[in-house]
Amino acid sequence: MRKLIGVLVVLFASAAFGADEYPARAVRVIVPFAPGGGTDIVARILGQQLSQKLGQSFVIENRPAGSGIVGADLVAKAPADGYTLLFAFSSLSSSAKLFSHLPYDPIRDFAPVALATTSPLLAVVPASLPAKNVGEFIAYARERPGKLNYGSSGPGSSPHLATELFLSMSGTQMAHIAYKGIAPAITALLADEVQFSLVPIAVGMPHVRSGRLRALGVAGLTRSSAAPDLPTIAESGLPGFEVIGWWGVLAPAKTPRAAVDLLNRELRRALEAPDVRRTLLDQGMDPAPGTPEQFGALIKTDMDKWGEIGRRLGVKLD
């Protein structure tokens, strides 16, 4: 009898949801980092597409605090009605097993909607730094152990863990300075407050082209179409070094499957549109449309991978 009642409740909720013709009002899209970063850039491109296709505003709301945890927690605890979404960076999964008191579980508390893009991180330094490539920078850092700083978008973020992996593999030492997103970390690089960062290509390359930053290499195993003349870090002295960032949309757990499927379908259409693909590819981001299940599997794989690397490197987060 209880099982029958449960089935009827689910069917009633689904029927009621369908009657609302989702979305019937504006949708909040929480970006848990400061404006101007890679997460913010992709969220605004896709938010505009969803607004046009679904006839309701998808409003980008930046919540830059706590390495993305504050914004993610807001979404995890929001009503599961499809009207509050998270536009997440790969830090959501990379840090999950390293924080001792995370207020949510990336698997249990979210419903994956769609992976949007992937991109290798880019190693950048201020243009005033004498190092012209990865090898020269490693030598420069080894001569100054502990005297250089590197910036990240927060403790446990992909740039943080990626740089710790870089330091371990290169035998160098630098002090970590955490910011509320990658955009403030870039600002610190431009001001020479930090001397190194691994950042999304979309954020770093405009400053490289302007001559204010110098790119040392990309963190993929193959060169990026956005900077084909730039070598990979792996081919520049650290064989096997690879850090690929991802961006994607999640909803609170138990969000109606009808809403998840609708959003997934429209996001996939947007990512396959020639003008959107061209815009993203020009910024070094590879569109990666797929199913909610595929995105969920990626999050789990990333959690396991970075949890193991973090433990091996001795990275502990409060």
C-alpha positions as CSV (number, residue, x, y, z in Angstrom):
1,M,0.0,0.0,0.0
2,R,2.8,2.4,0.9
3,K,4.5,1.7,-2.4
4,L,1.3,2.4,-4.3
5,I,0.9,5.7,-2.5
6,G,4.5,6.6,-3.3
7,V,3.9,5.9,-7.0
8,L,0.7,8.0,-7.0
9,V,2.5,10.9,-5.3
10,V,5.3,10.8,-8.0
11,L,2.7,10.7,-10.8
12,F,0.7,13.6,-9.3
13,A,3.9,15.7,-8.9
14,S,4.9,15.0,-12.5
15,A,1.5,15.9,-13.8
16,A,1.4,19.1,-11.7
17,F,4.9,20.0,-12.9
18,G,3.9,19.5,-16.6
19,A,0.9,21.7,-16.2
20,D,3.1,24.6,-15.1
21,E,4.8,24.5,-18.6
22,Y,8.3,24.9,-17.2
23,P,9.8,27.4,-17.2
24,A,6.9,29.6,-16.3
25,R,9.1,32.3,-14.7
26,A,12.7,33.5,-14.6
27,V,15.4,31.0,-13.7
28,R,18.3,31.8,-11.4
29,V,21.7,30.5,-12.6
30,I,24.2,30.6,-9.7
31,V,27.8,31.1,-10.7
32,P,29.8,30.5,-7.6
33,F,32.7,32.7,-8.6
34,A,33.4,36.4,-9.4
35,P,32.3,37.9,-12.7
36,G,34.8,37.7,-15.6
37,G,36.1,34.2,-15.0
38,G,35.7,31.2,-17.3
39,T,32.7,29.9,-15.5
40,D,31.0,33.3,-15.7
41,I,31.8,33.6,-19.4
42,V,30.3,30.3,-20.5
43,A,27.3,30.7,-18.2
44,R,26.4,34.0,-19.8
45,I,26.8,32.6,-23.3
46,L,24.5,29.6,-22.6
47,G,22.1,31.6,-20.3
48,Q,21.4,33.9,-23.2
49,Q,20.7,30.9,-25.5
50,L,18.3,29.3,-23.0
51,S,16.5,32.7,-22.5
52,Q,16.0,32.9,-26.3
53,K,14.8,29.4,-26.8
54,L,12.6,28.9,-23.7
55,G,11.1,32.4,-23.5
56,Q,12.1,33.1,-19.9
57,S,15.1,34.9,-18.4
58,F,18.0,32.8,-17.2
59,V,19.5,35.3,-14.8
60,I,23.2,34.9,-13.9
61,E,23.9,35.5,-10.3
62,N,27.5,35.6,-9.1
63,R,28.1,34.3,-5.5
64,P,31.9,34.4,-5.2
65,A,32.9,33.0,-1.8
66,G,34.4,30.0,-0.2
67,S,36.1,28.5,-3.3
68,G,32.7,28.1,-4.9
69,I,31.2,26.3,-1.9
70,V,28.8,29.1,-0.8
71,G,27.1,29.2,-4.2
72,A,27.0,25.5,-4.6
73,D,25.5,25.1,-1.2
74,L,22.8,27.7,-2.0
75,V,21.7,25.6,-5.0
76,A,21.9,22.3,-3.1
77,K,19.5,23.6,-0.5
78,A,17.2,25.4,-3.0
79,P,13.7,24.1,-3.9
80,A,13.9,21.2,-6.4
81,D,11.7,22.9,-8.9
82,G,14.1,23.8,-11.7
83,Y,14.2,27.5,-11.0
84,T,17.6,27.6,-9.3
85,L,20.5,26.1,-11.2
86,L,24.2,25.9,-10.6
87,F,26.7,26.6,-13.3
88,A,29.7,24.7,-11.9
89,F,33.4,24.5,-12.6
90,S,35.4,21.3,-12.2
91,S,36.4,22.5,-8.7
92,L,33.0,21.1,-7.5
93,S,34.3,17.6,-7.9
94,S,38.1,18.1,-7.6
95,S,37.9,19.5,-4.0
96,A,35.0,17.3,-2.8
97,K,37.1,14.6,-1.0
98,L,39.6,17.1,0.4
99,F,37.3,19.4,2.5
100,S,36.7,17.9,5.9
101,H,33.3,19.6,6.4
102,L,31.7,20.2,3.0
103,P,28.0,21.2,3.5
104,Y,26.8,19.2,0.6
105,D,27.6,16.0,-1.4
106,P,28.3,16.6,-5.1
107,I,26.7,13.3,-6.0
108,R,23.8,13.0,-3.5
109,D,22.7,16.7,-3.4
110,F,22.6,17.6,-7.1
111,A,20.9,16.4,-10.2
112,P,23.4,16.6,-13.2
113,V,21.7,18.4,-16.1
114,A,24.4,18.8,-18.8
115,L,28.2,19.1,-19.3
116,A,28.8,22.2,-21.3
117,T,32.5,22.5,-22.2
118,T,35.9,21.2,-21.4
119,S,39.3,23.0,-21.7
120,P,42.9,22.4,-20.6
121,L,44.2,25.0,-18.1
122,L,46.8,27.5,-19.3
123,A,50.1,28.3,-17.4
124,V,50.6,32.0,-17.3
125,V,53.1,34.4,-15.7
126,P,53.5,38.2,-15.7
127,A,55.1,39.5,-18.9
128,S,57.9,41.1,-16.7
129,L,59.1,37.7,-15.5
130,P,62.2,36.6,-17.4
131,A,61.1,33.0,-18.0
132,K,60.0,32.4,-21.5
133,N,58.9,28.8,-21.3
134,V,58.1,26.0,-18.8
135,G,61.7,24.9,-18.5
136,E,63.0,28.4,-17.9
137,F,60.2,29.0,-15.3
138,I,61.0,25.8,-13.4
139,A,64.7,26.8,-13.3
140,Y,63.7,30.3,-12.2
141,A,61.5,28.9,-9.4
142,R,64.1,26.4,-8.2
143,E,66.5,29.2,-7.7
144,R,64.0,31.0,-5.5
145,P,62.4,28.3,-3.3
146,G,59.4,29.7,-1.4
147,K,59.9,33.2,-2.7
148,L,57.3,33.1,-5.5
149,N,53.6,33.2,-5.1
150,Y,50.9,31.5,-7.2
151,G,47.3,32.4,-7.4
152,S,44.1,30.3,-7.6
153,S,40.4,30.7,-7.5
154,G,40.3,29.3,-4.0
155,P,41.4,26.4,-1.8
156,G,40.6,23.1,-3.4
157,S,39.8,24.7,-6.8
158,S,41.1,23.0,-9.9
159,P,43.8,25.8,-10.4
160,H,44.9,25.2,-6.8
161,L,45.2,21.4,-7.1
162,A,46.7,21.6,-10.6
163,T,49.4,23.9,-9.4
164,E,50.2,21.7,-6.4
165,L,50.6,18.8,-8.9
166,F,52.8,21.1,-11.1
167,L,55.0,21.9,-8.0
168,S,55.3,18.3,-7.0
169,M,56.2,17.1,-10.5
170,S,58.7,20.0,-11.1
171,G,60.3,19.9,-7.7
172,T,59.6,23.6,-7.0
173,Q,58.1,25.6,-4.1
174,M,55.7,28.5,-4.2
175,A,53.3,30.1,-1.7
176,H,49.6,29.7,-2.5
177,I,47.4,32.9,-2.5
178,A,43.7,32.1,-2.9
179,Y,41.2,34.5,-4.4
180,K,37.4,34.5,-4.8
181,G,37.5,33.4,-8.4
182,I,40.0,33.2,-11.3
183,A,39.3,36.8,-12.4
184,P,40.7,38.3,-9.2
185,A,43.7,35.9,-9.5
186,I,44.3,37.3,-13.0
187,T,44.2,40.8,-11.6
188,A,46.8,39.8,-9.1
189,L,49.0,38.4,-11.9
190,L,48.7,41.6,-13.8
191,A,49.8,43.5,-10.7
192,D,52.7,41.1,-10.1
193,E,51.3,40.1,-6.7
194,V,51.6,36.5,-7.8
195,Q,54.1,35.1,-10.3
196,F,52.3,32.1,-11.7
197,S,48.8,30.7,-12.2
198,L,47.0,27.9,-14.1
199,V,43.9,29.4,-15.5
200,P,41.2,28.7,-18.1
201,I,42.3,29.5,-21.6
202,A,39.3,31.8,-22.2
203,V,40.4,34.0,-19.3
204,G,44.1,34.0,-19.8
205,M,44.6,34.3,-23.6
206,P,43.2,37.8,-24.0
207,H,45.8,39.1,-21.6
208,V,48.5,37.0,-23.4
209,R,47.5,38.6,-26.7
210,S,47.6,42.1,-25.1
211,G,51.2,41.4,-24.0
212,R,50.5,41.8,-20.3
213,L,50.8,38.1,-19.5
214,R,53.1,35.4,-21.0
215,A,51.7,31.9,-21.7
216,L,54.1,29.1,-20.9
217,G,52.1,26.1,-22.0
218,V,48.7,24.4,-21.9
219,A,47.9,21.6,-19.5
220,G,46.4,19.2,-22.1
221,L,48.3,16.3,-23.6
222,T,47.7,17.8,-27.1
223,R,48.0,21.4,-28.2
224,S,44.9,23.7,-28.0
225,S,43.2,24.9,-31.2
226,A,43.0,28.3,-29.4
227,A,46.8,28.5,-29.2
228,P,48.2,25.9,-31.6
229,D,51.7,27.4,-31.5
230,L,51.8,27.0,-27.7
231,P,53.5,23.8,-26.5
232,T,51.9,21.6,-23.8
233,I,53.4,21.5,-20.4
234,A,53.8,17.7,-20.9
235,E,56.1,18.2,-23.9
236,S,58.0,21.0,-22.2
237,G,59.5,19.0,-19.4
238,L,56.7,17.5,-17.3
239,P,55.7,14.3,-19.2
240,G,52.1,13.2,-18.4
241,F,51.0,16.5,-16.9
242,E,47.4,17.0,-17.7
243,V,44.6,19.1,-16.1
244,I,41.4,19.5,-18.0
245,G,38.7,21.8,-16.6
246,W,35.0,21.4,-17.2
247,W,31.9,23.5,-16.9
248,G,28.4,22.3,-16.6
249,V,24.9,22.8,-15.2
250,L,23.4,21.1,-12.1
251,A,20.1,21.4,-10.3
252,P,19.1,20.5,-6.8
253,A,18.6,16.8,-6.2
254,K,15.0,15.5,-6.9
255,T,14.4,18.2,-9.5
256,P,11.7,16.8,-11.8
257,R,13.2,14.7,-14.6
258,A,11.0,16.6,-17.1
259,A,12.8,19.9,-16.2
260,V,16.3,18.1,-16.4
261,D,15.5,16.6,-19.8
262,L,14.2,19.9,-21.2
263,L,17.2,21.8,-20.0
264,N,19.6,19.1,-21.3
265,R,17.9,19.1,-24.7
266,E,18.1,22.9,-25.1
267,L,21.7,23.0,-23.8
268,R,22.8,20.3,-26.3
269,R,21.1,22.2,-29.1
270,A,22.8,25.4,-28.0
271,L,26.2,23.7,-27.9
272,E,25.7,22.2,-31.3
273,A,24.7,25.6,-32.9
274,P,27.5,26.7,-35.3
275,D,27.8,30.3,-33.9
276,V,28.0,29.1,-30.2
277,R,30.5,26.4,-31.1
278,R,32.6,28.9,-32.9
279,T,32.5,31.3,-30.0
280,L,33.5,28.7,-27.5
281,L,36.2,27.1,-29.7
282,D,37.7,30.5,-30.4
283,Q,38.2,30.8,-26.6
284,G,39.8,27.4,-26.3
285,M,36.8,25.6,-25.0
286,D,35.5,22.4,-26.5
287,P,31.7,22.0,-26.5
288,A,30.9,18.7,-24.8
289,P,27.1,18.0,-25.1
290,G,26.0,14.7,-23.5
291,T,23.4,13.1,-21.2
292,P,22.8,13.9,-17.5
293,E,24.1,10.4,-16.8
294,Q,27.4,11.0,-18.6
295,F,27.9,14.2,-16.7
296,G,27.2,12.5,-13.4
297,A,29.8,9.8,-14.2
298,L,32.4,12.5,-15.0
299,I,31.8,14.2,-11.7
300,K,32.3,10.9,-9.8
301,T,35.5,10.0,-11.8
302,D,36.9,13.5,-11.1
303,M,36.2,13.2,-7.4
304,D,38.0,9.9,-7.2
305,K,41.0,11.1,-9.3
306,W,41.6,14.4,-7.4
307,G,40.9,12.9,-4.0
308,E,43.7,10.4,-4.6
309,I,46.1,13.1,-6.0
310,G,45.2,15.5,-3.1
311,R,45.9,12.8,-0.5
312,R,49.2,11.8,-2.3
313,L,50.3,15.4,-2.3
314,G,49.3,16.0,1.3
315,V,46.7,18.7,0.4
316,K,44.3,19.2,3.3
317,L,41.4,21.6,3.3
318,D,39.3,22.9,6.2
